[in-house]
Every structure is written in structure tokens, then in C-alpha cells.
Amino acid sequence: MSDTSGPARKGQDFEHSLDKSDKTVAAFKARHDTFGAKVQHLLHNNPTLVPVIVLAVSLAVFGVIAGGRFFSAFNLSLIIQQVSIIGMLAAAQSLIIITAGIDLSVAAIMVLMSVIMGNLAVFMGVPSGIAILVGFVGGAAAGFFNGFLITKIKLPPFISTLGTWSIYYALLLWLSGAQSIRGADIDANAPFLKFFGRTFELVGARITLGSVLMVLIFVVLWYMLNHTAWGRHVYAVGDDKEAAELAGIRTDRVLLSVYVVAGLVCAIAGWASIGRVGSISPQSFYEGNLQSITAVVIGGISLFGGRGSIMGALFGALIVGVFQSGLRMAGVDVLWQVFAIGWLIIIAVAVDQWIRRVSA
Amino acid sequence: MSEVTPVVQGRNLVKRYGHVTAIDNSDFELRPGEILAVIGDNGAGKSSIVKAICGATIPDEGEILIEGKPVSFKSPIEARDMGIEMVYQTLALSPALSIADNMFMGREIRRKGWMGEWLHMLDKKEMERFARDKLTELGLMTVQSITQPVETLSGGQRQGVAVARAAAFATKFIIMDEPTAALGVKESRRVLELILDVKSRGIPIILISHNMPHVFEVADRIHIHRLGKRLCTISPGDFTMSDAVAMMTGALEPPESVRAA
């Protein structure tokens, strides 16, 4: 072989004229952006800023419209209490949407597990703690089945969970006999099931343990997503699954784990919902699936995956709660609450599209 | 010429897919410290033989020796664990994640102490420091911040991040698949400099490319692949680009002196 110091370039050196050209390829130009581009860039780096601003503005606007009552500690804690269950479902939904998936079965898993916990503890005399654990395992299993359909059978998440939504819903109707378990029966046989309905007073606010649990779930999942390798892999899978695979991530295993964790969170929400509602009703939270997606989308988490903070979903759930409470206090018909939420969803997705169009 | 142990050596490799023979009794050899270009017409089986070497496909016959020791990789992850890095044509970067996150994808560092042990907490500071050091070493630290998302980088900078990732973790060799194919003239120039820079650190490189000027500029030897096997290995000083293309397409028989044994 020839020595490497002098590779032959005879007749092949047509790029030599480049020596005179500008060599600063990788350097950045100073930014001379318009205001709009600056805002776009800021939001691109901080996707949770949008829901935070919307929450602050809607609080201010409803404060003016509805007056001092709105800003009372009691009303604010009531808003948090009202959104707590949907908030927990939104936390589970966020995990899945970050992987570019969607889960239409979250509320069905939640209600199914609350029915299982109720049947075991109230009618079969199983200790409440064990009944709750069975519910948790069941939630994880239901999530595992969703993940199995998606990663092993390779069905799209929308189709898989559309199917399991019906399956889980039918199961919960069968197990409950389409009958509610009355609050009085729960109180008499298994009061621990209502644990998260308990309240404590704090500077005039009545805070339920369910509200605290919701915030706790968000904080734990936020930590897992942002400060563990698993969380980075979840984002990478949602961002570009093939790239993550090539970078050495076992993407199917990550996806499966996400659905299991989401199922578990739904089961925890199922326990909390018993305290929130006061009874176990198979008909409750029928719109929970779509409401959880609403909170996630308003929270600035991209439906295309890989983008957004789970904390956005918490703010998204709170925004929905603030709108409902504010419009109700202002004496606006319920149908206009629904109308307003619809516009919020459309605007949120439009803003997400605009942010994603950023180009350095 | 003294006989040196090749970094990687493939002997009589065969890979069949049904009736198609992708690798037909081919040999392969990468020597220490060199840049070996692999060229060949579309469908000649360049990527098949390189995949066999990095564990992405398992050859039906033949053996692969890494530094003289036989290996049989079941997956690219096994090859990676041995210090073999691959820069894919698609780069395999997650656009929304930061440069540091991308560099450590799949091999993140945890904090020391109970936070890392029990809470699996990542040592972000250490990962960012490491990423910044590696990019600076390769003269790529013109990016504003190590935490900025990869999608805000230019094509050349992204390629730079992918090369830096490979260079940071490779201990045996790096395979680069068409690293300049998606880049403009000036950005290609920068990436070629980067490749030579990595070579000067003593890490041998397998370069798959269609770009003859680039191949002739940086390669020490050129492996010409034709009809599923190594046709010959030439030195870029001894032949012209048109000779290489002629051999690649079968228009010219390689002289006896460079024919594969």
C-alpha cells in the first residue's frame, strides 16, 4: 500500500478553488429575528409556557367577570378537586401521547379497576388493601395488553385502544351488573376505598387527599421523564422511533413499559375516584378518555410525539376546570362551556403546529 | 510490508436471502489506523457486508475476526459493546432532544450515591460536560449550547454530532455510511476534515460512499465490491477515479497485483 502522507490528487483536485471561499460553515449567524420568530423560538424551547400563560390569563379574566368569589381559596381548591380524576387520567395519557400514541381506554381501565376493588372489598369481604392491590395489578395488566397489541401484534395505538375501550367497558358492565355500589355500603364495609375523598383545611381551602395525589403523580412522572434514562428513551421513541432503535434503544420494550405504567396510573385514579364520587358507578367518567386527551392537548403536548412536558397536562386539566368554574359562576349556560373547550383544543393544536415549524 | 493483525477481518462470508446471494464468499479487511473506503455499484452488496461486520445481519457462513479473535455478533448492540460504532446515513438522532441527550442515548450516566442508585437519577452535568468536551475536541463547539435540540442544527452540524458520538465511544473502529451524501459542498468539506481528525486519533474508519472525489481524498485503501464479493483492494494513489468506477461496474478487469486472493 502507498504511504498515506501523499495521497494522489492528480486530475481530481477540482475543489481547490474552495480554499478562497468562506469557511465558516458551522458558525451561527447573529440572530436578527422578528418578534414573532423570537416568540416562536421561546415557545419551542419551553412548550409548557403556553398553557401557563393561558391559565394565568383565564384566571385573571374570570376573576374580573365572576368577582371575588372566584378567587376565594375555597373555589380554587374546589377547581383542583374537580379536575383531580381527569388530571390523573391526563397524566397517564401524557405518557402515551409523548410516545406518539394515544389511549382511548384510560377511563375504562380506571372504572373497571374501581369496580373490581369495590366488588372484592365490599361484597366479597377481601381486606381493602388487598382489593386495591389487585386493582393496581389489574390496571397494569390492562395496560400491558394494550402495549402487547401495539408492540407485538403491531396494531396502531388508536385501533388497539379503541378495541380495548369496548372490551374493558363491557367487562366493567358485566362485573358490576350495571349497578352502582352505594356509598353507604362502602362506608360500612370498606371505608378505606374512600381514603382519597378525605379533606383537610388549609388557609380556608378544603383540600382533598385526591388533589394531593394528583399533584404527586404528576411530580413523580415528571421526575421519571426528565431525570431518568427511561424518560429520555420515552421521548426518543416518540420523537423518531427508527432513530431511537438505531441508537440502540429497545423501543418495543420502552413502549410496553409506558402502557403498563399508564395502566397502573389509571388504576390509582380508580381508587381515588371512589373517594371523589363517593360511590362506584359503572356509568361514571364515560367521557374521561376524551377529557384526558383534551387536557393533554391544551397542555401543549404534541400529538405527534416527543414534545411537551407532562406538567403541561396538569395545567391543561386546570385550564378546563377554570373555564368550567368561571363560566358557571358568570351564569353562562353549560353548552357554552363545552363550546369554549372545543375552541381551546383547536387553538392549542394550531399553536403546536406553529411552534413545530421552527427552523433554528 | 510487515504483517499486522487487521482490526477486523472477514473470511469467506456468505449471506443468502432465499435465491439471492447478498454476500458471495467475500473477504474483508480493515487495518489499524486506516480509512478504508468501500465502493460498489448499487446492489453490489456493500451494505450487506458492512451489516455483517457490525452485527446487523448474521452471515450464513464464514468467520469474522476482531483483532484476530473470532466473534459472532447477534445484534448491533453486541458490536457496540465491543467498541464498534456506526454512523448511519439517517444519523439516528432524535431531533427534539438535546445534543447531550443524543450523545448518551442508550448509555446514560447515573448520579453517584443514593440518588443514582435508588432514584436512577441521571448525572446531567457530567453528561453535558462530556458532550461539550468531545465536541470541542473535534472543533465543533460553535453550537450555542449543548442543551439545544438537534433539530435547530444545520445538516453539517448534525453530522458532526453523530460523528462525535461515534468517536467518543468507539474503541475499535467506526463505520460511516454515506456521511457526505446529504450535505452541501462546504459542509462536506468540514465532515471530511472531521473524518481525518478522527483517524488521526488512531481510530480506523470504514467509509461507505458513492462520492469518488471524497473517497479518493481521504481513503488509504479502497475496497471495491462487485457482485457480492470483494473484487480487489486498491490504493488511491495507483489508480484514477475512472479506473475505480470502471472496475466497480465491470468495464475494467483489475490488474493481477491487486486482485483479491
Boltz contact constraints between the chains, C-beta under 6 A:
constraints:
  - contact:
      token1: [A, 1]
      token2: [B, 221]
      max_distance: 6.0
  - contact:
      token1: [A, 1]
      token2: [B, 235]
      max_distance: 6.0
  - contact:
      token1: [A, 2]
      token2: [B, 235]
      max_distance: 6.0
  - contact:
      token1: [A, 2]
      token2: [B, 237]
      max_distance: 6.0
  - contact:
      token1: [A, 4]
      token2: [B, 220]
      max_distance: 6.0
  - contact:
      token1: [A, 7]
      token2: [B, 236]
      max_distance: 6.0
  - contact:
      token1: [A, 8]
      token2: [B, 237]
      max_distance: 6.0
  - contact:
      token1: [A, 12]
      token2: [B, 213]
      max_distance: 6.0
  - contact:
      token1: [A, 12]
      token2: [B, 216]
      max_distance: 6.0
  - contact:
      token1: [A, 12]
      token2: [B, 241]
      max_distance: 6.0
  - contact:
      token1: [A, 25]
      token2: [B, 156]
      max_distance: 6.0
  - contact:
      token1: [A, 25]
      token2: [B, 186]
      max_distance: 6.0
  - contact:
      token1: [A, 25]
      token2: [B, 187]
      max_distance: 6.0
  - contact:
      token1: [A, 25]
      token2: [B, 190]
      max_distance: 6.0
  - contact:
      token1: [A, 26]
      token2: [B, 142]
      max_distance: 6.0
  - contact:
      token1: [A, 26]
      token2: [B, 156]
      max_distance: 6.0
  - contact:
      token1: [A, 26]
      token2: [B, 157]
      max_distance: 6.0
  - contact:
      token1: [A, 27]
      token2: [B, 142]
      max_distance: 6.0
  - contact:
      token1: [A, 227]
      token2: [B, 121]
      max_distance: 6.0
  - contact:
      token1: [A, 227]
      token2: [B, 122]
      max_distance: 6.0
  - contact:
      token1: [A, 228]
      token2: [B, 120]
      max_distance: 6.0
  - contact:
      token1: [A, 229]
      token2: [B, 108]
      max_distance: 6.0
  - contact:
      token1: [A, 232]
      token2: [B, 101]
      max_distance: 6.0
  - contact:
      token1: [A, 236]
      token2: [B, 94]
      max_distance: 6.0
  - contact:
      token1: [A, 236]
      token2: [B, 105]
      max_distance: 6.0
  - contact:
      token1: [A, 239]
      token2: [B, 94]
      max_distance: 6.0
  - contact:
      token1: [A, 239]
      token2: [B, 96]
      max_distance: 6.0
  - contact:
      token1: [A, 240]
      token2: [B, 94]
      max_distance: 6.0
  - contact:
      token1: [A, 243]
      token2: [B, 92]
      max_distance: 6.0
  - contact:
      token1: [A, 243]
      token2: [B, 93]
      max_distance: 6.0
  - contact:
      token1: [A, 243]
      token2: [B, 94]
      max_distance: 6.0
  - contact:
      token1: [A, 246]
      token2: [B, 88]
      max_distance: 6.0
  - contact:
      token1: [A, 246]
      token2: [B, 92]
      max_distance: 6.0
  - contact:
      token1: [A, 247]
      token2: [B, 92]
      max_distance: 6.0
  - contact:
      token1: [A, 247]
      token2: [B, 105]
      max_distance: 6.0
  - contact:
      token1: [A, 247]
      token2: [B, 106]
      max_distance: 6.0
  - contact:
      token1: [A, 248]
      token2: [B, 77]
      max_distance: 6.0
  - contact:
      token1: [A, 248]
      token2: [B, 80]
      max_distance: 6.0
  - contact:
      token1: [A, 248]
      token2: [B, 106]
      max_distance: 6.0
  - contact:
      token1: [A, 249]
      token2: [B, 106]
      max_distance: 6.0
  - contact:
      token1: [A, 306]
      token2: [B, 96]
      max_distance: 6.0
  - contact:
      token1: [A, 307]
      token2: [B, 96]
      max_distance: 6.0
  - contact:
      token1: [A, 360]
      token2: [B, 152]
      max_distance: 6.0
